[in-house]
Amino acid sequence: MPILELKNVSKSFGSGSSLIEVLSDINLSVNEGEFVAIVGFSGSGKTTLINLINGLLFPDQGEVLLHGSPVEGPGPDRGVIFQNYSLLPWLSVYSNVKLAVDEVFPKLSKKERDEHIKKYIDMVNLTPALDKKPSELSGGMRQRVSVARALAMNPEILLMDEPLSALDALTRGSLQEEIIKIWNQDKKTAILITNDVDEGILMADRIIPLTPGPKATLGPEFKVGFERPRDVTEINKDEAYKHLRNNILEYLMDVGATRKQVSDQRYMLPDLKPTMPGRVIFRKRKKKVQVKYF
């Protein structure tokens, strides 16, 4: 049995004439220890999808199942690395991670808890910044704290909502390697939401495109067959990489172009013409004003 399943899931926001169906007929099955990347355009509903999995949102139709049981809310079995870090600014690196550990492992002794927290902070190379506040950290360091906090909860599933999109290219590449290295240690089930095809190829076992919204749905999956650990330089030389990358990009461009045509037709202004050619005469007091059609 898969660890996670989404069956015919749809999600809308608003009501009446303002109702927008963001996701439609989403079907997804993820096995234990698998690393899956969902790739799509900005605004296609990727964050909505991750929030349905982590229990912050609930589907209007269909069901989200964890170990065969419906997801009824957030839980420590699903650790989330958010795009915007979501750190408490008045707490240190240590205390931000401790907040999650205290909630998930209340029975640990003070010493065990301290060792557990420091283990994961060290795992993301932030031991020297243990007592620093988020305002004293770079963007990449803040995201490392977010990674440490999620991993310290020891979740069954690691959910990543475009966690590296706000970082510069060098920091992004470094943190990609770090996340993969950490993931390789215990092979947790991982779902990555991203708009970067190369990131998906580097990190995931398979890539599934999310079509543009509204009514976004999952497209065909693309298997990533490169052996781990993956080296970016070596992969770039591989013809199989170029073929896979081109196939994914072509699919995304095709569905994007199709959706744009539909959208353009939907909002195209009608070609208005007068039903009766000639002139119309408006009377205002004793003066006449003529309006001619051209």
C-alpha positions in Angstrom: 0.0 0.0 0.0 1.4 3.5 -0.9 2.2 5.7 2.1 0.3 8.6 0.5 -2.7 8.7 -2.0 -4.7 11.5 -3.5 -7.9 10.2 -5.2 -10.0 12.4 -7.5 -9.1 15.5 -5.4 -10.6 18.9 -6.4 -10.3 22.2 -4.5 -12.1 25.5 -5.1 -12.0 28.9 -3.5 -14.8 31.6 -3.4 -18.5 31.1 -4.0 -21.2 31.9 -6.6 -19.9 33.8 -9.6 -16.6 34.2 -7.9 -15.9 30.5 -7.5 -12.6 29.4 -8.9 -11.7 25.7 -9.2 -8.0 25.7 -8.5 -7.3 21.9 -8.7 -9.4 19.3 -10.5 -9.3 15.5 -10.4 -5.9 15.1 -8.8 -4.7 11.5 -8.6 -1.3 10.8 -7.0 0.2 7.7 -5.4 3.6 7.9 -3.5 5.4 4.9 -2.1 7.5 4.9 1.0 11.0 6.2 0.6 10.2 7.7 -2.8 11.2 11.3 -3.8 8.6 12.9 -6.1 8.8 16.4 -7.7 5.7 18.3 -8.7 6.7 20.8 -11.4 4.4 23.6 -12.6 3.9 27.2 -13.5 3.5 30.0 -10.9 -0.1 30.3 -9.9 -1.1 26.8 -11.0 -2.0 25.6 -7.5 1.2 23.9 -6.3 1.0 25.4 -2.8 -2.7 24.5 -2.6 -1.7 20.9 -3.4 0.9 20.8 -0.7 -1.5 22.3 1.8 -4.0 19.5 1.0 -1.4 16.9 1.8 -0.2 18.6 5.0 -3.8 19.0 6.3 -4.0 22.8 6.3 -6.7 22.5 3.6 -9.3 19.9 2.8 -10.6 18.9 -0.6 -14.1 19.8 -1.9 -14.2 16.4 -3.6 -12.1 13.3 -3.4 -9.8 12.3 -0.5 -6.2 12.5 0.7 -5.1 9.3 2.4 -2.1 8.7 4.6 -1.5 5.0 5.2 -5.0 4.4 3.8 -6.7 6.8 6.3 -8.1 10.2 5.5 -5.9 13.2 6.5 -7.8 15.2 9.1 -5.3 18.0 9.8 -1.6 18.8 10.2 0.6 16.3 12.1 4.2 15.6 13.0 4.2 12.7 10.5 4.4 15.4 7.8 7.3 17.9 8.1 7.0 21.0 5.9 9.8 23.2 4.6 8.1 26.4 3.6 9.1 28.8 0.8 9.2 31.8 3.2 11.1 30.0 6.0 8.3 30.6 8.6 10.7 31.2 11.5 9.8 33.1 14.7 12.0 36.3 14.6 12.4 36.6 18.4 13.8 33.1 18.8 17.3 31.9 18.1 18.2 29.1 15.7 18.3 26.7 18.6 14.9 27.8 20.0 13.2 27.7 16.6 14.2 24.1 16.2 13.4 23.4 19.9 9.8 24.6 19.5 9.1 21.8 17.0 11.0 19.2 19.0 9.2 20.1 22.3 5.9 19.5 20.5 6.7 16.2 18.9 8.9 14.6 21.6 7.6 15.8 25.0 8.8 12.7 26.8 12.5 13.2 26.0 14.7 14.2 28.9 16.2 17.7 28.8 19.6 16.2 27.9 18.2 14.0 25.1 16.2 16.9 23.7 19.3 19.1 23.7 21.3 16.5 21.9 18.5 15.9 19.4 18.2 19.6 18.6 22.0 20.1 18.2 22.3 17.0 16.0 20.0 18.5 13.3 21.4 22.0 13.6 24.8 20.5 13.0 23.5 18.4 10.1 22.7 21.6 8.2 26.1 23.2 9.3 24.6 25.9 11.5 26.3 25.0 14.9 28.3 28.3 14.9 25.0 30.2 14.5 23.2 28.3 17.3 22.3 31.4 19.3 21.7 33.8 16.4 18.2 35.3 15.6 16.8 35.0 12.0 17.6 38.7 11.4 21.3 37.9 11.8 21.2 35.2 9.2 21.4 35.2 5.4 18.5 33.8 3.3 20.3 30.5 2.8 21.0 30.1 6.5 17.3 30.8 7.4 16.3 28.1 5.0 18.8 25.7 6.6 17.0 26.4 10.0 13.7 25.5 8.3 15.2 22.3 7.0 16.7 21.4 10.4 13.3 22.1 12.1 11.4 19.9 9.7 13.9 17.0 9.9 14.1 17.2 13.8 10.5 16.3 13.9 11.5 12.9 12.3 8.5 13.0 9.9 7.4 10.1 7.7 7.0 12.5 4.8 9.0 15.6 4.1 7.0 18.2 2.2 9.0 21.0 0.4 7.0 24.0 -1.0 9.5 25.7 -3.4 12.0 25.9 -0.5 14.8 27.2 -2.6 13.1 29.6 -5.0 14.0 32.8 -3.1 17.7 32.0 -3.0 20.5 33.0 -5.3 21.9 30.4 -7.7 25.0 29.5 -5.7 23.2 29.2 -2.4 20.4 27.2 -4.1 22.8 24.7 -5.6 24.6 24.3 -2.3 21.4 23.7 -0.4 20.1 21.3 -3.0 23.1 19.1 -2.5 22.7 19.4 1.3 19.0 18.3 1.2 19.8 15.4 -1.0 22.7 14.4 1.3 20.5 14.5 4.3 17.7 12.6 2.5 20.1 9.9 1.5 20.8 9.1 5.1 17.4 7.6 5.9 15.5 7.9 2.6 12.4 9.6 4.0 9.4 9.9 1.6 9.8 13.3 0.1 7.5 15.5 -2.1 9.1 18.6 -3.7 7.1 21.4 -5.2 9.1 23.4 -7.6 9.0 25.5 -10.8 12.6 24.4 -11.8 12.8 21.3 -14.0 16.5 21.0 -13.4 16.0 20.9 -9.7 13.4 18.2 -10.1 15.8 16.1 -12.2 18.7 16.5 -9.8 16.6 15.6 -6.7 13.7 13.4 -7.5 12.9 9.8 -8.6 10.1 10.9 -10.8 8.7 14.3 -12.0 5.0 15.0 -12.4 3.9 18.2 -14.1 1.0 20.2 -12.8 -0.9 21.9 -15.6 -1.8 25.6 -15.5 -4.8 26.6 -13.6 -7.7 27.1 -13.1 -8.7 23.4 -12.9 -5.1 22.4 -12.8 -4.5 18.7 -12.8 -1.5 16.3 -12.9 0.0 15.4 -16.2 2.0 12.3 -17.2 4.9 11.3 -15.0 8.5 11.3 -16.1 10.9 8.8 -14.5 14.4 10.0 -13.5 16.7 7.1 -13.9 20.1 8.6 -13.0 22.0 6.8 -10.2 22.6 8.5 -6.9 24.5 10.5 -5.8 24.0 12.8 -8.8 26.6 15.2 -9.9 25.3 18.2 -11.8 28.3 18.5 -14.1 28.2 14.9 -15.1 24.4 14.8 -15.6 24.6 17.9 -17.9 26.9 15.9 -20.2 24.5 13.0 -20.4 22.3 12.8 -23.6 19.6 11.1 -21.5 19.4 14.2 -19.3 19.0 16.5 -22.3 16.3 14.2 -23.7 14.4 14.0 -20.4 14.7 17.8 -19.8 13.5 18.6 -23.3 10.5 16.3 -23.0 9.3 17.8 -19.7 9.8 21.4 -21.0 8.0 20.6 -24.3 5.1 19.2 -22.4 4.9 22.2 -20.0 5.1 24.7 -23.0 2.5 22.8 -24.9 -0.1 22.7 -22.1 0.8 26.4 -21.3 0.2 27.5 -24.9 -3.1 25.5 -25.0 -4.3 27.0 -21.8 -3.4 30.5 -23.0 -5.4 30.1 -26.2 -8.4 29.0 -24.2 -8.0 32.0 -21.8 -7.6 34.4 -24.7 -10.8 33.1 -26.3 -12.6 33.4 -23.0 -11.8 37.0 -22.5 -11.9 38.2 -26.1 -14.0 41.3 -26.6 -17.1 40.8 -28.8 -17.1 42.5 -32.2 -19.9 44.9 -31.7 -21.7 46.4 -34.7 -24.9 48.5 -34.9 -28.0 46.4 -35.8 -29.4 49.2 -38.0 -27.1 51.3 -40.2 -28.0 54.9 -40.7 -28.5 57.6 -38.1 -30.2 58.1 -34.8 -31.6 61.4 -33.8 -31.7 62.5 -30.2 -34.0 65.4 -29.2 -33.1 67.8 -26.5 -35.5 70.6 -26.2 -35.8 72.1 -29.6 -32.3 71.2 -30.8 -31.5 68.1 -32.8 -28.3 66.1 -32.4 -27.4 63.6 -35.1 -25.3 60.5 -34.3 -23.9 58.7 -37.3 -22.6 55.1 -37.4 -19.2 54.6 -39.2 
